Amino acid sequence: MALRNRPVTDHTAAMRTDKNDCDVLIVGGGAIGLSLAYHLGHIGGLSVRVLERNRLTSGTSWHAAGIVGPLRASLNLTHMAMYATDLFPRLEVETGQATGFRTTGGYWLAQTEQRMIELRRIAGMGRRVGLGVSFVTPGDIANAVPGLSPDGLVGALRVEEDAQVNPVDLCMAYAKGARAKGVVIDEGIGVASIETREGRATGALLDDGTRMSAKAVALCTGAWTKPLAESAGAIAPLQAVEHMYIVTEPMAGLPDPMPILRDLDAGIYLKGDAGKLVLGGFEPNAKVWQPEKSDPKADYLMFQDDWDQFAPFMEAGLRRMPTFETAGVQTFMNGPESFTPDTKQLMGETPDVQGLYVAAGFNSIGIMSSAGAGKALAEWIAAGEAPFDLWDVDIARADPKWSSEAFLADRMREAVANQFAMHWPLKQPHTGRNLRPCPLHDVWQKVGGVFGVTAGWERALWYAETNLETRLPDTYGPQPWWPIAEREAKHMAKHVAVLELSPFTKIDVTGPGACAALETLCAGDIDIPVGRTLYTVMLNTRGGIEADITVSRFVDDHFRITCPAATRWKDLAWIRRHIPNGTTVQVGDMTENEAVVGVMGARARDLMMALSDGDWSNAAFPFGAVRTVMVSGKVVRATRISFVGELGYELSILVDDVMVVYDALQRAGAAFYLKPLGHLALDGCRFEKGFRHWGHDLGPDITPLEGGIGFTISKTRHNFIGADAIVKQRDQGVDKRLVLLTVEDGPNGLPVLLHDEPVYLDDQIVGLTTSGGRGPRTGLSLCFAMVACGAQETLDQVRRKPYQVDVAGVRYAATALARPPYDADGLRMKS
């Protein structure tokens, strides 16, 4: 719903004056807040006001290094970052205010072959979006940057579009451009708290006790965002740390312009600054700082010089640029910078409070990100939904448990340094663990479970049978856990496996209006018989998939929605906010009330017959059915469904009862060779069955028709959100399609397929992979890819093309599959 159409409960007349009203109130006058104001001004039609408690830029923007790096980790984040290289020079022309923007080029330096593989993967993203990326030798770098030592380097990635900007000048340009469009910007006005009414943001209480009302509030307050969000009942988990760099005195012989240098393995960056050199880094064991405990009127904050903390960066800088040794240090900059637990910014409407938006926690790339983030959030606020897929940075991904002071302090020991650390496949954090152990965590630990974090939950990735399997090395080569996943999956296919699925998000929609409400939210035919389960989708107004879900009907007016663990807070908010007005319905989160245990494999039915009375035959208990059964005197809800492509049941059990049921399962399972199955084996199995995963293969920019799940859409109903977009697309055709590829081994052996690898056709990039892995039962290298196509092309025509997938600079032949490679007819799962 667009902002201007949202109902808002006003304060009483005694608590407001017209001059204190606005459509959008932006709190924070740094680069992010001013960019948001500028872009809202250009959208027009909304009254916008910016409040800065001190002076513009006086929080953290003023001491930023000003590096502009357009190449990021995903397609949409790269597009957002690239926008800066277009806007910054255009902003100077529009406003007459210089920004100091200058294209310098840059080098991402590598000291190991594994780092070079990582850079070759990143370069693929650059080529996809048209950036000037290339690889150079250590000698090339030394020639390009006089004084640089190539010792220890194996190569580098060059990005032509790397640039720099003057942060304060940029902010002044934003402000001038915003004011020209009617935005009011006030300095010296502090916000004490955010006010809400009936779950909506309605304005702010100012430091002087007066109130300001607004239809939407945007927190762009950097390190100070967390307590302001909490004042409204929302979360914004970020942590300020001491972040530092030095600026030398003028140095002779520096190239002009000086390219941005990122010595990733040393954890440092180097850039020019008017004939001087800037050296900075990303601190391991960063020192946390609590802004809410500081003087609220303090501005342009700086901390004491900390040469002990900076010493490793200084030593690394001297090794890379020996001429540093004779240069004097003009400035030691040590100021606050906020980081998030997963080193991705927090953006968007909070799931806790409607109309409260956040853009903060930019992990030291706020200046560079300000252009794209400001534009995206402005469009989000104006339209009432994200303009494109921003799930990577959506604040709705944040677990409330991330907000604890102890967790954040612990995670900062590695989060800051992770900016330049190796991003290994399946890399796991070492700090802040065990936030959400599954109900059977201790059981899995005793039988060799090796755990990873999935959406905050500790889940067993695989089960080790030797000490060697408990500590497998990180690599970009063939994954050492592949043989373990194969062992587990093949055992399941022959016998039976047990796996924990408790992290699934479980949402109950109940009441007389439940069915009608879900028919608005869901594209499928929701009015299913009691005791049945339906796979369907929830769409946005563009027809993009906001969630792919299963809906089970327990009784006439009681439905259970099951969706991924990672989207729990987003999906809850989406459902609650899109229930039609006047509908009698209750929405409840049952995620932590019930454990879910999967029983999957060839002997799953035999095991359940030994475990529980009743008719478990295919005729009496078909695929997609839901039944309530008794196991050892405990009530269990059994759903016949499977994400691994084998005969299977998901058993929902009250958490207090799960150990009783599990013990019974173990006793009965001994006769059927029951063993546990890890999360990685499960994920590999879903590729073999062609099952999509939201957040990778499906998302807000992908319609069901593009994603190959058009069967989830009703053929008779057109009263659901997004229906108009789907009808239009059916008429006009699609220009991209999701295909399942099998990728052949190449000269470098087995390809390690992850995501965002370029897909080629006749030397042209036509798409990117969305997710990939090794099929544990088939041994195939498999991936999903979204590829461009003609509107009139059939799916068969798209599949017949000779694709290639680029993995770290090596192209592998790929074939699009018409049918999944494992049990294509679904006989194992549905018989």
N, C-alpha and C positions, 0 to 999 in steps of 0.2 A: 504494500500500500504506500503510495507516495506521501511524503511528509505533509504536504499542504492539505491532505485529506484525512489525516489522523485526528481522531477526537482526543482532546486533552481537557482535563478538569482544571479550570482556572482557580487561582487563589482568589480570596475575597477582595473586593474593591479596596478595602482599607489597607491591604498588604501590597498594593501595587500602584504604579503610575504608568501612564502610557509610555513615557520615555524609558522605562525599565523593561518594556516588552520587546521581544524579538522572536523570529522564527527559529534561528539557530544561534545558540550561545557557544562560543569557542573559548575555552579556558586555556591560556598559555600563548605567549607571544614569541615563541621561537620559530625555527624554520618550518616545523610541521604545522603548527597552528596558523601561521601566516600563509603558508601554501594552501591550506584548506580554505582560508578566508578568500584568497585570491581566486581559487577555482569556483567556490560558491558564488562569488561576485560575477564571474563570467557566465555561470549557468543562469543567473538572474531569477527574479520572481520571489526571492526570499529576503527577509530582513536579517542581516547577519551582524553580530557584534563580537569583538574579541576583547577579552579582559587579560591584562598582564599585571601581576601583582607588583612588579618592580619596573624594570625597563625592558623594552624589546631586546631579545637575544641574551638577556642577562642570566639565564639558567645554565644551559650547557651549549647552546648553539655558538656562542661567541668564541669558545676555545676549541671548536672542532678543527680537525686537520684539513678538511675541505677536499678530500679525494673523491673523485667521481668515477666509479667503475661500473660500466653498464652490463658486464657479464655476470649473471647470477646462477643459482643452482637449478632453477626450473624455468619453463617457457614463459609463464605469465609474470614471474618476478623479474625476468630479464627484460620483457617488454616494458614493465613499469620503470625499471632502472634506465633503460634506453631513452625514455621520454625526457629525462633530465638533459641529455645532450641536445635535444631539440628545443626544449623550453628555455634553458638558461640564456643562450645567445638571443633568442627571440624576446625574452623579457627585457633585455637592455634596450632593444629598439622600441618596444612598446612604452616603456616607462621613462627612458632617458637616464636611468640609474644603472651605473656599471655594476656588474656582478663579479668581475675578475675571472670569468670563465675562460679557460684556455685548454685546448686539446694538446696533450703532451705525449700520448702513447704510453704504453706501460709494458712491463715484463713480469711474468709470474715465474719465479726461479725455482728450480727443482734440484735437490741434492741426491735423489735416489731414483732408480728406475721405476719403483712403484709410484712415486709422486708423478713421474712423467706419464704413467698410464692414467692417473687421475686427471692430469691436465689434458691429455688427449680426449678423454671423455667430455670434459668441460668444453673443449674446443668444438665438439660436435654441436653443442647447443648454440655456440656463437655462429657457426656456419648456417644453422637453421634460420637464424633471425637476420642474417646478412652482415654480421660484424666482421671486421677485418682481422681475422685471427691467423696466426702462422707460428711455426716453430723455428727456433734459432739455436745455434750451438753456443757453448760457453765463450768461444772466441768472438762470435758475432756480438755478444753482449758487451764484452770488454771493449770492442771497437766502438760500439755505440755510446758507451758511458765511460769516458776517460776517468781513470782513477779506481774503477771497479775491479776487484780481484775475482777471476773466474774459478779460483781454487775450490774444489769440492763440488762444483756444479756439473750436472750431466746434461743440462739443456734448459730451455725456458719457452713459455708460451708468450707470444707478443700479441697485444690487443691494441690496435691502432686508435680506437676511440676512447681509451682511458684519458681522463682529464682532471682538472682541478678548478676550484671556484673559491672565492673569498666569502666565507660564511656570513659575516655581518653585512657586507654589501648585498648579498643575495637576499637576505631577510628584508633589508630596506627596499629592495625592488619589489618583493612580494607585497609589502605593506603599501607601497605607493600605488601598485596596480590594483590592490584590493580597495583602497580608499577611492580610487577613480571610478569604481563600480558601485559605490555607495556603502561599502562596509565601514562600520564604526569601530575604531580601534582605540581603546583606552589603556593608559599605563597608570600604575600606582593604585590599582583596584584589585584587592585580593579576594579569593573565594574561600570561605570557611568550610562549606559543605555543599553537596548536591541535594536538591530537594526532589521528592517523589510523591506521587499520589496513585494508589491502586496499581502499583507495579510499573509506572511510567515516570520518566524524568520530566519534571515540570519547571525546573529553573535552578537557581542557586541562592544560597544565603551568603551574603558578602561579609567580609571581615568587620565592616562597620555596623552590622546588624540589619541592614536593609536587604530586601529581597528583589531578585530579578526573575521574571518568568520567561519561559521559552518552550517551544514545541519540541525542540531537540537540543541536547547538550553534548558537546564534543570535548573530551579531555585530551589535550595535547600538551601535557605538563611534564613530559619526560620523567625524570627520577621522582617527581612529586605526584605521580598519577595514582599510585597504589592507595594511599590513604584517602584521596578524594573519591575514588571509585568505591571504596569500602564505606564511605559515609552515605552512599546511596544503596548499600546492600549488594554491590557488585564486586567482582574480583578483577584485579589487573596485576597478575604475578610478575613483577620485575624487581630487580635489585640494583641499587646504585653501588658502584665500586669506584675506587681511586684508579683513574686511567691516565696514563702519562706519556709525554713525548718531549723531546728537546729540539731546540732550534739553534743552529750554530751561528757564529758570526759569519760575515760574508766570506765565501771561499772562491779562490781563483780556479778557473779551469772547468767549472761545471758546465755541461751542455745547456743550451738555451733553445727550446725548453728542456728541462730536466724530466726524463720519463719517470713515471711512477714505478718503483721497484718493490716487489713483494717477495722477500726471501722466506717462503712459506715454512720450510723446515727449520729455519732459525727463529721463526715467530716474529719477524720484524718487517717494517716497511720503511722506505726512504722516498722522499719527494723534494722537489725544489721549492724555494720560497724567496723570490726576488734576489737570487744570487746566494742565498743561504741554503742549508740542507736541514730537512726535518727528519728525525729518526724517532720512530715509535714502535710499539709492539703490543701484543695481547698477552696479558699477564697470567701465568699459572698461579694458582693460589691467590687470586685477586683479593685485595682488602675491601671488605664491604663497608658501606657508609649508609647511615640511616637519615635520610633528609628530613623526616618528620621530627627528628630530635634537634634540628638546627634552627637558627634564628630565621623566621619566615621573611624578614625584611632584608636578609643578607643577599646580595646579588654579586655577580661576577666572582663566584666562589673559586678559590684556589686553596689546595692543601699544601702542606710542607713538602719541600723537595725530599725525595726518597731515593737516594742513590743506591742503597742496598737492594731495593726492589728492582731498580732500573739496570743494575749492573749486568745481568745476562744480556740485555738488549744492547747495552753499550759495547760489550765484548763482541757480540755478533756483528754490530755495525762496524767496528774497527776491522774485523776480519774481512767483511765484504767491501768496505771502502777504507783502505788503510790511510788515505789522506785525512780522514777524520782526526787522526792522532794530533795533528798540528792545528786543528781548528778550535777556537774558543767556543764555549757554550754561552749563547746570548740569553736564552730563556729555558728554564725548566718548567714545563707546563704539567701540572698535576691537578686535574679537576674531576668532578663527578660525571659518570656516564652510566646509563642503566642498561642492564642485560637481562635477558629472559632465560628460563631454564633450558629451552631448546634452541637458543640463539636465533630465533625468528621473531620479528616484531609482533606486537599486538595491535590488530586493526579491526574495526567494524563495530556493529551494534552488540552490546553485551547481552548474553542470553538471560541474565538475571533481571535487567531493568530495560524495558522498552524505551526507545528514544534516547538512550545514553550510549554515546559512541566513544571509542577510544582509538587513538593513534599514538603509540608510545612504545618504549622498549626497543629502540632501533639498533642496539648492539654496536654502537659507534659508526653506523652508516646512515645516520639521520639526515645529514645534509644532502647526500647523494640521493637518498630515498624520498626526500621531501616533495619533489615534483610529482612523481608517480603516485605516491601515497596520498598527497593532497587532492589530486585529481580523482583518484578512485574513491576516496571517502566522500568527497563532495557529491559525486554521482550516486553513491550509496545512500546518502542522507536525502537527496532530492527525490530519488525514485523509490526508496523504501526497501530495496534489495540490492545486493552486491552487483555491480555492472558486469563482472566476469568472475571466473573461478579464483577466489582469494583464500581458499581453504588453508593453504600453507601458512598463512599469517593471521587467519581469522581468530579473534579473541575467544570465540566459542570452543576452540580446541582445548583451552586451558582447563586443567583439572583444579577444582577449588583447593585441593590439598597442596598445590604448588605455592599457595599464598603464605604458607607458614614461614615465619622468620627463620626457623632452624633449617627447613628444607632449602630455602633460597641461599642462606649462608653456606651450606654444605655444597650445593650445586655450583656456586660461583668458583669453587676451587678448580673446576675444569671448564665451565661454560665459556668464560672469557677467552681462554687459550684455544678453545675449539674453533674459533674463527679461522685460524690458520692450520689447525691440526689436520691430519689425514682423515678423510671421510670414507672409511672402509665400508664395504658392503656389510650391512647388519651391525654396524658399530653400536655398542651399548655404553651408556653412561656408567661410570663407577661410583658416582656420588648420588645422594638423594634416592637411594633404592628402598624397596619394600614399602612404598607408599600404600599400595593396594595389593597385598598378597591374596591370591585366590583362596576360596574356602578349603581346598585340598592341597594347598601349597606344601605343607609339611610332609604329606604323603608322597608327593612327587619328588621332593628333595631326597627322601630316604631310598628311592628306587633309581637314583642317578640323574634326576632332572637337572639340566643346565639352563638357567633362566635368562630371559631377556625381558625388556620393558615394552609392552604394547599398550599405548594409550594410558600409561600410568600403572597398568596392571602387570604384576610379575607372572610371566607364563613360561612354562617349560618349552624351550625351543627344540630340544632333542633330549634323548635319554642315553647317558654314557654307560657303556658296559666295561670300560677300562679307564684307568687313571689318565691315559693319554687323551681320551675323548672328552675329558672334562675341561681341557685347556687347549683349544684348537687355535692355530695362528691366524691372524688377519692377513688377507691377501686379495689382490685383484685377479689372481689366477683362479683355476678350478677350486671351488670351495671345499675345504676339508670335511664339512658336515654332509656333503652330498651322499657319500656311502651310508651314513647313518640314517638319513631320511629314506634312502632306498630300502634299507633293512627294515625299517619300521613300516613303511607303506606296503611292502610285499608281504610282510607278516599279516598285516590287516587284511589284505586281499585274499589270503589263504585261510586265515583263522578269524580273529576278532581283536579289536583294539579299543581301549578306553582313553578318552581325552577330556580335558576340562574346557568347557565353553562358557563358564560363568561370567566372563567379562562382557558378553553380549548385553547391549542395552535392551531393557525390558520395560515397555511403557503400556500401562493399562488405560484404555479409553472406555468409560462406562457411562450408563445413563440412557434414558429414553431416546435421546438424540444422537447416540453414538454412531449408528450406521449412517445416518444422513450426514453427520459431520465428516466422517471418513470418506464418504463419496465426494465431498468437496476437496479434501486433501489428496486423495489417492486417485490415480488414473485407471486402476483396475475395477472390476466388478466386485465390490466389497460385500454385497449382500449374499454371502456364501452360507451354506448350511452350518448349523452348529456342529462342532467337531471337525471342521476342515480348516486348512491353512492355504493362504494365497500368497504368491510372490508378486509384488507390484512395486510401483514407484510413486514418490511425491515430486511434483514438478514446480518450478518457478514460472513466472508469467512468460518467459522466453521459451518455455518447453524444456529447459535444462533440468537435469535430474538432481534434486536436492537431497534425496535419500532413496536407496533401494532397500526394501523392507519385506519381511513376511508379516502377514496379518492372520492371526488365528481367532476364530470365534468360539468362545467357551460356552456362553449362553447368548440368548437373543440380544441383550444389551451390554455384553461384556466382550470386548475385543482386546487382544494382546498384540502389540507391535513389537517386533524384534528387529534390531538394526545393529550396525557395528559398534564396538566399544568406543572407538575414537570419536564418534559423532554424538555421543550421549547428550551433551549439553546443548549442542546445536539443534538436534532433532527434537528435544523436549521443547525448546523455545519456539521452533518452527510450528510444531503442532499446536501449542497453546495459543500462538498469535494468529493462527489461520483457522481456528474453529469459528464457524459463522456466528455472528452476533445473534443472541436470543436462543441459541441451541442449549438444551439441558444436557450437559455432559461434564464429566470429571476426568481429569488427566492425572495419572499417578505414576511415579517412577518406582518400579519394583526391582531395579537392577541389583541392589545389594541385599534384597530380601530372599532371593532364590539363587541357589547354585544350579548350574546346568552341566550335566555329565553326558558326553557322547559315547554311545556304544555302537561301533561301526565295524563292518567286515562281513565276510562270507558266513560266519557262524553267529552273527548278531541275533537272529531270530531264535536260534536254538538256545542261546544263552538267556534271552529274555523269557522263553518258555520255562526254563529251569528256575528262573528267579521269581516269576510272578504267575499266578493263575490267570486264566482268561484265554481267549482265542487270539493268537498272534499271527494267524494265517494271512496270506496276502488278500484273500477275499474279505476277511473280517476287519483287517487292519491295513488298508491300502496306503500307498504313498500319499503323503499330504494329510493324513488323518491325525487327529489329536484324541487321546484317551486318558482317562484318569484310572490308574492302577494302584495296587497295594504291593509294597516291597518291604518285607520284615515289619509289617504293621505300620508303615509310613506311607502317607499319600504322595504319589508321584504322578506328575503329568507327563505323559510320553507323547512325543510328536515324531511321526515317521517322516524324516527329512534327512538330507545328507549334503554336505558341501565337499565331500571327498569322492563322491561317485560310487560308493559301495552301499549295500543294504545297511541301514542304520536308524538309530533312534536317538533323539535328544531328550534326556530325562531332566525335568525341572523339579527341584526339591527344595523345600524350605532349608535355609542355611543350617538351622539347628538340627535338622534331621539327616544332613548329607553324609555324615560319617557312618551312621547306621546303614544307610543304603549302600554306601561304597563298600563297607565290610562284607555285606551280603553279595555284592557284585563280585568281589574278589574270591569269595568262597565258591560261588557257583562257576566263576570264570576259569578256575583251575582246570576243569575238565575240557575246556575249549581253547587252552593256551592263550588266555587273555594277557595282553601286554599293553603298556601305555604308548601313545603316539604323540609326538611333539608338534609344535605349531608350524615348524618349517616343512615337515612332511605333509601336513594338511595343506599348506599353501601350494606346494608342488603338485599335489593331487588336483587342486582346483584348476590349475592350468591344463592338465590332461583332460579335464571335463569341459573346458571352455567357459568356466564360471567367472564372471566379472567381479571386480572389487571396487566399491565406491571409494573415491579419493585417489584412485589410480586410473582405472579403466573407464569409470563413470564419474560424472561430476556436473556442476551447475552449467557448464558450457556445452554439455553433450546431451542431446535428446535421445529418447529411447530408440528412435528410428536410426540415428547415427550410431548408437551403441549396440545395435543388433538385438535389442530386447523389445521390439515392437509388440511382442505378444503380451507384454504387461499392461497394454492400453486397452480399455474397453472398446468394443466395436459398436456399442449401442449408446453409451452415455457421452455427453459433451458438456457436463456441468462441473467438471473438476478444474482446478487451477492449472493453467497452461494449455487447456484444450484448444483454444483458438490458434496458438502457435503450432500445435501438432497438426491440426487440420490444414493450415497453410503449408506446412512442410510436406504433408502427404501430397498436396496438389503440385507443389513446385519441385519436389525432389530434394535430395541431400547433396552437399558438396564435400562430405567427408564420411568415412565409414570406419568402424572398428573391425579389425580382422585379427584372427589368431594365426600366428606364423610359426612354422617349425624352421629352425635356423640350422643350417648345416655346419659341421665342424670345418675349420679353415686351417691355414698354414700355421697359426699359433695354437692349434688344438681346439679345446672346448671354449666357446664364447661364454663369458659371464654376463648374462643379460640382467639388467636391473630396471632402468627406466630412462626415458628421454634420449635414447640412442637414435640417431638419424636413420630414416628409412629412405633408400634411394630407388629410383626407377630411371634407367637410362641416364645416369650421372646427374640427375636432378633430385634434390631432397623433396620428397612428397609427404613426409610426416615424421612422427616420432613414436618410439615405443612408449607404452604407458606402464607396463610392468612385465617382468620376465623371470624365468627360472628354469630349473631342470626338472623334468618329469620323473619322479622317483620310481614309477612302475614301468614306464616306457623307455627311459633313458634318453628322451628327446630334449633338445634345447627349444624352449617354447616362449613366446612372448605375445602380448597383445600390442597392436599398433594402430594408431589413428592415422589414416592416409587420405589424401585428397582424391576426389573423384569427380566425374561429370555428373550433373544433375539427372541426366537420363541414363546413366550407366546402371546396369543391374549389379547385384551383389556378386553374381557369378563372374561377370566381366571384371569386376574389381579384383576378385580372387585369382584370376588366371594370369595376372601380370607377374613378370620376373623381378621380384623385389630383392634388394640387398639391405642388410642391416650393418651399420657402421658401429663397431665396438672398439673404442680407443684407437681409431684411425685405420682399423682393418675391416674390410667389407666381407661379409659372410652372405652367401646365397640363402634366400629365404623363400618358402612356399606358403601361400595362404591356404589354410585348410577349410574345406567345405563342411567337415564334420569333426568333432573332437576325436583325438587319437586314442582315447581309452573308452571302451564300451560305448561306442557312438550311439547305439540304440537305447542305452539306459537300462538294459535288462538286469544288470547286477543290482542297480539301485532300486528299481521299481517292481521287481518280480518277487 
